[in-house]
């Protein structure tokens, strides 16, 4: 995994630089740089709109007690796309802009979800909860019996009711 990351951190910037040099040989350096700057500005505008939209939906869901993994994934993907747009180059800008488009982001999310489900092994293990200082001490009142003014009976830990 580390080898793949090192390759990506070296190969992607080199490919971006090579493409920028190649493009500038045909269009001129000023035009190539202006395209990179324009894509960065457009990307920043799209990222801000996307972040505002997704985060307002996330806040509404949290307020209503719901958690949407798709919205959380979208938020993370938008932040990733914004980071790609900070990197100057055609490849990173094109990929970052494509992540900001909701339809392609949905496709990326489904591919990422499939990869994650295949790559990660989930196991459910139920652990016993030890009784400690976090145990809540409470009173039990039997509602079927007539109430009297006597103090409710206190149940000790591990004691069974009759």
MIMIPA-21455 format. One record per residue (C-alpha): x, y, z; residue in one letter; chain. Coordinates in pm, whole numbers, always signed. Example, Ala and Ser with C-alpha at 12.3 -4.5 7.8 and 13.67 -1.06 7.14 Angstrom:
2
NODE      u      v      w code unit
NODE  +1230   -450   +780    A    A
NODE  +1367   -106   +714    S    A
This chain:
162
NODE      u      v      w code unit
NODE     +0     +0     +0    X    A
NODE   +282   +240    +86    X    A
NODE   +447   +167   -248    X    A
NODE   +126   +257   -433    X    A
NODE    +97   +584   -240    X    A
NODE   +458   +677   -312    X    A
NODE   +401   +599   -680    X    A
NODE    +89   +819   -684    X    A
NODE   +264  +1106   -509    X    A
NODE   +542  +1094   -768    X    A
NODE   +360   +984  -1085    X    A
NODE    +58  +1217  -1070    X    A
NODE   +256  +1542  -1029    X    A
NODE   +503  +1432  -1299    X    A
NODE   +217  +1346  -1537    X    A
NODE    +53  +1682  -1460    X    A
NODE   +379  +1865  -1525    X    A
NODE   +445  +1672  -1848    X    A
NODE    +95  +1745  -1974    X    A
NODE   +131  +2113  -1884    X    A
NODE   +463  +2138  -2071    X    A
NODE   +326  +1948  -2371    X    A
NODE    +12  +2163  -2383    X    A
NODE   +212  +2485  -2351    X    A
NODE   +429  +2384  -2647    X    A
NODE   +115  +2393  -2864    X    A
NODE    -81  +2679  -2706    X    A
NODE   +184  +2886  -2531    X    A
NODE   +276  +2906  -2165    X    A
NODE    +43  +3196  -2081    X    A
NODE   -262  +3020  -2225    X    A
NODE   -184  +2692  -2045    X    A
NODE   -136  +2868  -1712    X    A
NODE   -456  +3070  -1763    X    A
NODE   -650  +2746  -1820    X    A
NODE   -513  +2605  -1492    X    A
NODE   -602  +2929  -1309    X    A
NODE   -952  +2938  -1464    X    A
NODE  -1019  +2575  -1370    X    A
NODE   -905  +2654  -1015    X    A
NODE  -1144  +2950   -991    X    A
NODE  -1435  +2754  -1137    X    A
NODE  -1352  +2463   -909    X    A
NODE  -1343  +2687   -602    X    A
NODE  -1687  +2825   -687    X    A
NODE  -1829  +2476   -747    X    A
NODE  -1664  +2341   -432    X    A
NODE  -1810  +2619   -218    X    A
NODE  -2160  +2559   -358    X    A
NODE  -2129  +2183   -316    X    A
NODE  -1994  +2211    +38    X    A
NODE  -2272  +2450   +140    X    A
NODE  -2538  +2224    -12    X    A
NODE  -2409  +1898   +134    X    A
NODE  -2326  +2037   +478    X    A
NODE  -2670  +2201   +512    X    A
NODE  -2826  +1860   +431    X    A
NODE  -2597  +1694   +685    X    A
NODE  -2698  +1948   +953    X    A
NODE  -3069  +1892   +878    X    A
NODE  -3023  +1514   +901    X    A
NODE  -2833  +1541  +1229    X    A
NODE  -3098  +1772  +1371    X    A
NODE  -3367  +1516  +1288    X    A
NODE  -3159  +1233  +1438    X    A
NODE  -3063  +1068  +1109    X    A
NODE  -2719   +989   +976    X    A
NODE  -2675   +953   +602    X    A
NODE  -2351   +778   +504    X    A
NODE  -2397   +899   +146    X    A
NODE  -2399  +1262   +255    X    A
NODE  -2095  +1212   +478    X    A
NODE  -1915  +1043   +189    X    A
NODE  -2015  +1328    -43    X    A
NODE  -1875  +1581   +204    X    A
NODE  -1545  +1395   +225    X    A
NODE  -1528  +1363   -154    X    A
NODE  -1594  +1735   -201    X    A
NODE  -1312  +1821    +40    X    A
NODE  -1086  +1579   -149    X    A
NODE  -1183  +1744   -479    X    A
NODE  -1104  +2087   -335    X    A
NODE   -760  +1957   -241    X    A
NODE   -708  +1829   -594    X    A
NODE   -804  +2168   -733    X    A
NODE   -532  +2328   -520    X    A
NODE   -275  +2121   -707    X    A
NODE   -188  +2295  -1035    X    A
NODE   -225  +2073  -1339    X    A
NODE   -473  +1947  -1593    X    A
NODE   -518  +1593  -1462    X    A
NODE   -582  +1686  -1100    X    A
NODE   -810  +1974  -1202    X    A
NODE  -1010  +1754  -1440    X    A
NODE  -1051  +1481  -1177    X    A
NODE  -1133  +1734   -904    X    A
NODE  -1394  +1904  -1121    X    A
NODE  -1550  +1569  -1210    X    A
NODE  -1586  +1485   -840    X    A
NODE  -1772  +1812   -784    X    A
NODE  -2042  +1718  -1037    X    A
NODE  -2319  +1537   -842    X    A
NODE  -2386  +1270  -1109    X    A
NODE  -2022  +1167  -1144    X    A
NODE  -1976  +1193   -767    X    A
NODE  -2257   +936   -727    X    A
NODE  -2075   +704   -967    X    A
NODE  -1744   +752   -784    X    A
NODE  -1924   +686   -454    X    A
NODE  -2068   +356   -583    X    A
NODE  -1727   +243   -715    X    A
NODE  -1563   +342   -386    X    A
NODE  -1834   +163   -188    X    A
NODE  -1792   -158   -390    X    A
NODE  -1415   -145   -349    X    A
NODE  -1445    -80    +24    X    A
NODE  -1689   -369    +77    X    A
NODE  -1458   -607   -110    X    A
NODE  -1138   -487    +55    X    A
NODE  -1240   -448   +417    X    A
NODE  -1347   -737   +639    X    A
NODE  -1609   -643   +898    X    A
NODE  -1669   -860  +1201    X    A
NODE  -1930   -806  +1467    X    A
NODE  -1811   -904  +1812    X    A
NODE  -2030   -850  +2115    X    A
NODE  -1822   -773  +2418    X    A
NODE  -1955   -823  +2771    X    A
NODE  -2010   -498  +2955    X    A
NODE  -1845   -506  +3296    X    A
NODE  -2026   -354  +3592    X    A
NODE  -1823    -58  +3710    X    A
NODE  -1863   +298  +3824    X    A
NODE  -2064   +372  +3508    X    A
NODE  -2344   +139  +3621    X    A
NODE  -2661   +329  +3698    X    A
NODE  -2821   +256  +4034    X    A
NODE  -3199   +289  +4022    X    A
NODE  -3526   +201  +4190    X    A
NODE  -3776    -52  +4060    X    A
NODE  -4144     +0  +4133    X    A
NODE  -4398   -270  +4049    X    A
NODE  -4693    -80  +3899    X    A
NODE  -4932   -377  +3935    X    A
NODE  -4916   -365  +4315    X    A
NODE  -5103    -93  +4499    X    A
NODE  -4879   +195  +4585    X    A
NODE  -4818   +283  +4944    X    A
NODE  -4623   +555  +5107    X    A
NODE  -4341   +319  +5195    X    A
NODE  -4000   +366  +5040    X    A
NODE  -3955   +167  +4714    X    A
NODE  -3751   -149  +4747    X    A
NODE  -3392   -114  +4628    X    A
NODE  -3258   -389  +4406    X    A
NODE  -2896   -488  +4445    X    A
NODE  -2679   -582  +4150    X    A
NODE  -2741   -943  +4048    X    A
NODE  -3054   -981  +4264    X    A
NODE  -3357  -1140  +4094    X    A
NODE  -3709  -1010  +4145    X    A
NODE  -3970  -1256  +4288    X    A
